[in-house]
Amino acid sequence: MKKKSIYLILISLALVTLLFVMAGLVFKKEENEKQQGLTNQYDVSSQGTFAYVTHDQGKPQLNLYNPDLSLEEKVIELKNDEQILDPTFSYEGDMLAFITTDKNQGEDSTSTVHLLDLRSKKVNELFDVDFLLTELEFENQGRSLFYIGAGTYKNYSPIAGPRPHDLDIYEFDFEKNESTQLTTFKKYGLSSLNVAGDGKAAYYQTDDDDDAKTADEIFETHQRIFKIEFKNKKIETVSDPERDVDVFDFMMGPDEKTMVFQSIANEDSGENYIYELYTYDLETKTEKQLTHLDEYTERPVLSGDSKTVYFMVDKKFGVSDPEYHLYKVDIDGGAPKEIILPNE
């Protein structure tokens, strides 16, 4: 009788567990299918072609659009449990690289990098890795592709969800068809990868926590922009080292003398944060607020001639699911203009 009772309990537990798993899978599927419209994953080529990711009932689609070239095309569509990250044009604008991975990421997640030839419109799988990739960036001569990879994907805090960690910079050599790890940061956060024109250095955003040892010192750290020279591993702070407000997304201009970055415009107001874009002159060490939208601006992209800044605005930031809109503004300021993309 005892054995029968134990078996019944075990069977009941197994059924309950199965129901919870099935419910979770159904919930994830339903949430994925609700995703609709424009995402914040995009880039603009030197010829003015937009590559951007949209969702159609949860299915991610990579699109190309250039009204001057009468170009409007859906390049690829994936299943609704997959995602497309960081479409990135080559310097000449003839190639487009992008990452595909699972939406529901975990420790065993993998990433695949694809390459689209804009001339033939063919998409080829470039390489895949057994860890998560977050960003891509071409070297100007087109000889290699740099990327940020995560060594782990886990929860470092009981109040925070799992995320990619132990982040470093890698380089994929097209001729050798192989990758090399260039840094040993193992950073908790690492983003906005910008490669120097000669490919010998890179700019990136992270915390200035190298000298922080105690909890108080870590609390006082700020997010800034740095440059690393790969050969000698020399690191220098590029953004204002005395700036009290964190610096987030950024893009370095081709001349590496001007950059556009995102930061909080009202940190001391006691109200909901407003995120705006700023320009920073690396030679004169001066900054200027570029946008005044009182919203959430992010992901600045500079045009090929550095005269125009493209960026995303999340109209529902902090309220509900994101609602992205693409804008552009002159590098010297002025009123931003919204760009309406097909299928958004």
Solvent accessible surface area in square Angstrom, and as a share of the most:
residue,aa,sasa,rsa
1,M,194,0.87
2,K,168,0.71
3,K,146,0.62
4,K,129,0.55
5,S,47,0.31
6,I,93,0.47
7,Y,129,0.49
8,L,102,0.51
9,I,102,0.52
10,L,99,0.49
11,I,99,0.50
12,S,57,0.36
13,L,104,0.52
14,A,61,0.47
15,L,100,0.50
16,V,69,0.40
17,T,80,0.47
18,L,95,0.47
19,L,116,0.58
20,F,146,0.61
21,V,78,0.45
22,M,102,0.46
23,A,59,0.45
24,G,29,0.28
25,L,110,0.55
26,V,80,0.46
27,F,123,0.51
28,K,93,0.40
29,K,117,0.49
30,E,88,0.39
31,E,71,0.32
32,N,14,0.07
33,E,71,0.32
34,K,142,0.60
35,Q,69,0.31
36,Q,118,0.53
37,G,11,0.10
38,L,15,0.07
39,T,19,0.11
40,N,26,0.14
41,Q,28,0.12
42,Y,8,0.03
43,D,21,0.11
44,V,12,0.07
45,S,5,0.03
46,S,57,0.37
47,Q,102,0.45
48,G,27,0.26
49,T,9,0.05
50,F,16,0.07
51,A,0,0.00
52,Y,1,0.00
53,V,2,0.01
54,T,1,0.01
55,H,24,0.11
56,D,62,0.32
57,Q,126,0.56
58,G,0,0.00
59,K,86,0.36
60,P,0,0.00
61,Q,16,0.07
62,L,0,0.00
63,N,1,0.01
64,L,1,0.00
65,Y,40,0.15
66,N,2,0.01
67,P,78,0.49
68,D,133,0.69
69,L,113,0.56
70,S,108,0.70
71,L,29,0.15
72,E,114,0.51
73,E,60,0.27
74,K,103,0.44
75,V,30,0.17
76,I,41,0.21
77,E,70,0.31
78,L,31,0.15
79,K,131,0.56
80,N,27,0.14
81,D,64,0.33
82,E,45,0.20
83,Q,34,0.15
84,I,4,0.02
85,L,29,0.14
86,D,17,0.09
87,P,1,0.00
88,T,10,0.06
89,F,15,0.06
90,S,11,0.07
91,Y,113,0.43
92,E,111,0.50
93,G,8,0.08
94,D,44,0.23
95,M,39,0.17
96,L,0,0.00
97,A,0,0.00
98,F,0,0.00
99,I,0,0.00
100,T,16,0.09
101,T,9,0.05
102,D,68,0.35
103,K,33,0.14
104,N,75,0.38
105,Q,45,0.20
106,G,22,0.21
107,E,109,0.49
108,D,129,0.67
109,S,8,0.05
110,T,72,0.42
111,S,1,0.00
112,T,27,0.15
113,V,0,0.00
114,H,26,0.11
115,L,23,0.12
116,L,1,0.00
117,D,31,0.16
118,L,26,0.13
119,R,175,0.64
120,S,59,0.38
121,K,78,0.33
122,K,135,0.57
123,V,50,0.29
124,N,94,0.48
125,E,107,0.48
126,L,38,0.19
127,F,26,0.11
128,D,86,0.45
129,V,26,0.15
130,D,114,0.59
131,F,50,0.21
132,L,6,0.03
133,L,2,0.01
134,T,43,0.25
135,E,36,0.16
136,L,4,0.02
137,E,46,0.21
138,F,13,0.06
139,E,5,0.02
140,N,44,0.22
141,Q,123,0.55
142,G,38,0.36
143,R,143,0.52
144,S,4,0.03
145,L,0,0.00
146,F,1,0.00
147,Y,2,0.01
148,I,0,0.00
149,G,0,0.00
150,A,3,0.02
151,G,47,0.46
152,T,33,0.19
153,Y,31,0.12
154,K,94,0.40
155,N,71,0.37
156,Y,106,0.40
157,S,34,0.22
158,P,138,0.87
159,I,167,0.85
160,A,39,0.30
161,G,46,0.44
162,P,73,0.46
163,R,138,0.51
164,P,26,0.16
165,H,3,0.01
166,D,31,0.16
167,L,8,0.04
168,D,4,0.02
169,I,0,0.00
170,Y,31,0.12
171,E,44,0.20
172,F,5,0.02
173,D,40,0.21
174,F,57,0.24
175,E,165,0.74
176,K,137,0.58
177,N,105,0.54
178,E,91,0.41
179,S,51,0.33
180,T,73,0.43
181,Q,87,0.39
182,L,24,0.12
183,T,4,0.02
184,T,120,0.70
185,F,42,0.18
186,K,137,0.58
187,K,25,0.10
188,Y,110,0.42
189,G,24,0.23
190,L,9,0.05
191,S,34,0.22
192,S,15,0.10
193,L,7,0.03
194,N,13,0.07
195,V,20,0.11
196,A,5,0.04
197,G,24,0.23
198,D,82,0.43
199,G,13,0.13
200,K,142,0.60
201,A,5,0.04
202,A,0,0.00
203,Y,7,0.03
204,Y,4,0.01
205,Q,9,0.04
206,T,6,0.03
207,D,40,0.21
208,D,50,0.26
209,D,46,0.24
210,D,103,0.53
211,D,126,0.65
212,A,20,0.16
213,K,159,0.67
214,T,75,0.43
215,A,83,0.64
216,D,111,0.57
217,E,78,0.35
218,I,98,0.50
219,F,170,0.71
220,E,119,0.53
221,T,30,0.18
222,H,44,0.20
223,Q,52,0.23
224,R,16,0.06
225,I,0,0.00
226,F,21,0.09
227,K,42,0.18
228,I,3,0.02
229,E,55,0.25
230,F,21,0.09
231,K,198,0.84
232,N,93,0.47
233,K,107,0.45
234,K,113,0.48
235,I,73,0.37
236,E,77,0.35
237,T,56,0.32
238,V,12,0.07
239,S,4,0.02
240,D,46,0.24
241,P,79,0.49
242,E,139,0.62
243,R,31,0.11
244,D,104,0.54
245,V,32,0.18
246,D,33,0.17
247,V,0,0.00
248,F,38,0.16
249,D,35,0.18
250,F,8,0.04
251,M,51,0.23
252,M,13,0.06
253,G,3,0.03
254,P,72,0.45
255,D,85,0.44
256,E,49,0.22
257,K,96,0.41
258,T,41,0.24
259,M,0,0.00
260,V,0,0.00
261,F,2,0.01
262,Q,4,0.02
263,S,0,0.00
264,I,15,0.08
265,A,45,0.35
266,N,25,0.13
267,E,66,0.30
268,D,142,0.73
269,S,57,0.37
270,G,81,0.77
271,E,124,0.55
272,N,136,0.70
273,Y,104,0.40
274,I,39,0.20
275,Y,31,0.12
276,E,1,0.00
277,L,0,0.00
278,Y,17,0.06
279,T,17,0.10
280,Y,9,0.04
281,D,47,0.24
282,L,28,0.14
283,E,117,0.53
284,T,86,0.50
285,K,133,0.56
286,T,80,0.46
287,E,74,0.33
288,K,116,0.49
289,Q,56,0.25
290,L,6,0.03
291,T,1,0.00
292,H,125,0.56
293,L,47,0.23
294,D,99,0.51
295,E,53,0.24
296,Y,37,0.14
297,T,0,0.00
298,E,14,0.06
299,R,62,0.23
300,P,8,0.05
301,V,15,0.08
302,L,10,0.05
303,S,15,0.10
304,G,48,0.46
305,D,92,0.48
306,S,36,0.23
307,K,134,0.57
308,T,26,0.15
309,V,0,0.00
310,Y,24,0.09
311,F,0,0.00
312,M,0,0.00
313,V,0,0.00
314,D,10,0.05
315,K,78,0.33
316,K,89,0.38
317,F,93,0.39
318,G,77,0.74
319,V,127,0.73
320,S,67,0.44
321,D,116,0.60
322,P,78,0.49
323,E,66,0.29
324,Y,37,0.14
325,H,38,0.17
326,L,1,0.00
327,Y,24,0.09
328,K,76,0.32
329,V,4,0.03
330,D,88,0.46
331,I,37,0.19
332,D,116,0.60
333,G,16,0.16
334,G,60,0.58
335,A,84,0.65
336,P,34,0.21
337,K,133,0.56
338,E,71,0.32
339,I,24,0.12
340,I,118,0.60
341,L,4,0.02
342,P,25,0.16
343,N,101,0.52
344,E,64,0.29
